[in-house]
Amino acid sequence: MEPEECSNLLSGSWFGNGQDRWQCMADVSGSSTTKSLRKLLTTPGQQHQPFKWNSWLPLKNKLGRGNRDKVQQFITITGASEKVALQSLKASDWHLDGAFDIFYSQPQAKSFTDTRHLEELYNRYKDPYADMIMAEGISTLCNDLQVDPQDIVMLVVSWHMKAATMCEFSKQEFVGGLQSLGIDSLEKFHERIPFMRSELKDDQKFKEIYIFAFGWAKEKGQKSLALDTAIGMWQLLFKEKQWPLVDHWCQFLQARHNKAISRDTWSQLLEFARVRSEAPIPDFCALSLCILAFINLHRICFITCV
């Protein structure tokens, strides 16, 4: 085939028959356009748009500066490829936190971690007398992350690790949790803290973390949560969600209830706390006696303040 005819094919103005197109393919074999031409080789008679050479430019080069910065930040934190970064950011409408959420929810995130580094991190904090990370190791970890051990973000960390007990991480929990987050270094761990803190703003995730907190905070072998522990957890959790009756609730429990908190009461309180004055009052028959007693005692406050 003559070079001029090949040129016409490349410009999209001439398509010829299948044999001619394959001949042109052979003529330019080994050139950088070979893969491009393969996309043009379809059945005779099919209509095509002229090939645009700029479609081969990386999408990143076509982005505005703000979005390019997001791509680079995503790659730096996750260690993912540019392609994965672009896919995640486009899927989240270019919201960085949403892109992280999408990325870390996929099994592929685990491939970006080095298990050797995870082992090193675990050994750095594990107890010298037990194959677990205990309170002292967690305190050291918090110090390295520049996070207060009482910071609610450590509850989110424990939720990601699926920790069974407060102030303890088994090797499986610690390594598996960090791997699911794409973390294999202290630096990456520190960089992920703002994202984990932001997860508390998502209502569905907050609910999951809240439900998780009951089993995590209760004593081993106990079905209920000690009252003092429950009050501390409520004050921590509802400080984040700013429930205006949390102090009234805690004072009521100390003065009138003075018993351990059941799982039902723990779960139902979140739904009750989400009720606003303009919303219908929840079905009282479904609430625990403890919450009903609180409503009866503070009904005026409930109607006017919530």
N, C-alpha and C positions, 0 to 999 in steps of 0.2 A: 504494500500500500504506500502511496506517495506521501511525503511529509505534510503536504498541504491538506490532504484528506484527513490525516491524523489530527492536524490542527483544527480542522472543522469539527471533528468529533469531540475534541477537548472543549471547544467553545460551546458545545451543546446545540449548534445550528444544523448538524447533520448526524443521522443515526445509522443509516445503512442497514444491511441485514446482519444476522448473527455472525456469519463467517467473516465479514469485513471487520466487525467490531473485535472479534478475537484476533484477527491479523494485526490490527492496530495495537492490541494488547501485547502481542509478541514483539512488535517493532519497538515498543518503549519498555520492554521487559528489563527489569533491573533499575529503572529510574524511580525517582521518588513519587511519581504520579501513578504507579502501578495499582496501588491499593485504591486510589481515587477512581481510576477507570473501572475497577471491578463493580463499583456501585452503579455505573452507567450501563452495564451489560445486562439488560433485561430482555424480555421477549419482544420480537419485532412488532412495530406498530404502537407500542406504548408511548405516551406523551411524557416528556421530561422537562424539568426546569433547567435552564443553563446552570452549569456547575459554578459555584462561587468559591474562589480560592480562599477568601477570608474565613470560610466556614471551617478551615483547618486550623485557624489560630486558636490557641487555648482560650476557653471561655473566660478564664481569670483575667486575660488581657483586655477583655471588653467590659469589665466591671468598673464601677466608680471606685474612687479611693476608699470610701467607707466600707464597701463590701469586700474590697481586696484585703483590707486590714482584718476583717472578720475571718476571711479564709485563712490568712496567715496565723491569726490567733488560734483558730480551731486546730490547725495542723500542729502548732507548737504544743498545745495542751494535750491533744489526743494521740499525736504521732501518726495520724491517718494520712493517706495519700491526698493529693489535691483533688482527685476525682471524687473520693468519698466525702471530702470537706464540702465540695460544691453540691453534691447530691443532698447532703444533710441540711445545708443552709437553704437550698432552694425548697426543700420539703417543709421547712419551718418558716417559710416566707421571710428568710434572712434575719430571724431572731436567734441570736447566738445561744441563749439558754435552751430554747426549743431544739436547736440543732444538736446540742450536747445530749439532750434527753433522747432524741431519735437515735443517735449514734450508739449510746451506751445501752439502749434497749435491744440492740441487735447482737446475736451471738458472735459476729465478726469482731466485736470490740476486744474479745479475749485474745485475738491473735496479735494485738499490738502491745502486749505485755511480755516481759521477760521473767519467766518463772524463777530463774536463778536470783534475780534481784528481789523478787517477792520473798523467797526463802531467807535472803539476807536481812530484809526488813523485819520479818517475823522473829528471827533469831536475835535481832538487836533489842527487841522489847519483851521477849518471853521471859517468864519467871525462871530463875536458876534452879528451882527445886520442883518445877512442874512443867509439863509440856503444854503450857497455856500462857497467854498474856493476861496478867492479873492487874490489880488496881495500880500498883507501883509502875508497871510497864506502861499502862494507859496514861498515867500522869506524865511520864517521860515523853511519850508520844505527843501529848497535848502541848507540852513545853516546846518540843521541836517544831510543831505546827503553829506555834504562837496562838494557841486557842485555850481559853479557860476550860478546865475540865467540867465546869458546871454549865458551859455554853450548850444551848439546845442543839446546836449543829452536831454535837457528839451523839445525840440520840438518833439523828439522821444517819450518821456514820454507822451506828449499831444496826439500824434498820437495813441498810444496804448489805451489811455483813450477815444479816439474819441471826444475830447473836441471841442465844437462848437466855442469857443472864446478864444483868447489869454488872459492869466492871470486870467482865471476863470476855476474852476472845479465844476460842479454840483455834488451832492452826487452820483447820478447814474453813472456819468462819472468816478469819482474817485474810488468808490468801485468796479464797474464793470471792470474798467481797471486793477486795481491791482489784482482782482480775476482772470482775464484771464491770467495774468502773473504769477500766483501762489504766489503772495506776500501777506503776512498778518502781517508783522512786519517791522519796520524800518531797522532792520539788513538785512532782505532778500531784501528789496528795495535797500539798498546800494550795496549788492552783485550782484544785477542784472544790475547795471549801466554799467559795462564794456560790458556786452552782448548787451544792447540796443545801446551803442555807436558803437559796431561792425556791427550792422544792416545797418549802413550808407554805409558800404563797399559793400553791396549787391546791384547791379544795379537796380533790380526790386523793392526792398524795398525803395531804395533811391527815385525812381520815385514816388512811392506811398506817401512817406513822403513829397516830393516836391509838388505834386498835392494837398495834404491835407493842406499844409502850406498856400495856397492862401485863402481858406475859413476861416481858423483859424486866420489869421493875419488881415483880413479886418474888417472895422468897421461894427457893427451891422446895418442891413438894407441897406448897400451899395452893389452895384454889382461889383464895381471896387476896386482895392487896391491902397491906397494912395501912391504916388510916393516915398516919403521918407521911408515909411514902406517897400515898395517893394525893394528899393535899399539896405536897411539894411538886409532884408531876403536873397537877392541874394549874398551879400558879405559873409553872414554866411554860406549859403549852398554851394556856389562855392569855398569857402575856403577849404571845405572838399573834393570837387571833383577837385579842382585846375584847373579851366577853365582860361586860360591865358588872355582872353579878358574881364574878368568881370569888371576890372577897366575902360577900354575903353567904355564898354557898359553903365556903371553907369554915366560916365562923359558925354557921348552922350545924355542920357536921361535928365540930368540936364540942358544941354546947348540947346538942340534942341527940346525936347519933352515936358517936363514940364507939364505933365498931369498924371492923375491916370492911372493905368495899368489894362487892361482888362484881363479876364480869358484866352482868346485865346492867347494873347501875352505871358502871364505867362507860359502857357503850351507849346507853340511852342518854347520858348527860350531854354527849356531843350533839346529838340531834336536838335536844332541848335547848342547848346553848345557841344553836343556829337559828332559832325562831326569832323573828323580829316583830315589833309591835304591830306592823301592818299585815303580818302574815297570820293565818289561822292558828289558834292555839292547838297544840298537838293533842292526839287522842289520849286523854288522861288514863283510860283503862289499860293502856299498853305500858305505862310508865311504872317503875318500881315504887314501892311504898315510900322509900327514902326521898325520892324526887317529888312525889305527891305531897308529902309532909312539908317540904321546902316551899312548894308552890302555895299551899294553903297559908303558910306563915308569912310569905312575902308576896302575896298576890298583887297588892297595890304596886309594889316596887316592880314586879314583873311586867305589869301592864304599862306602866309609865316609863320605865327605864330601858327595857330591852329593845 
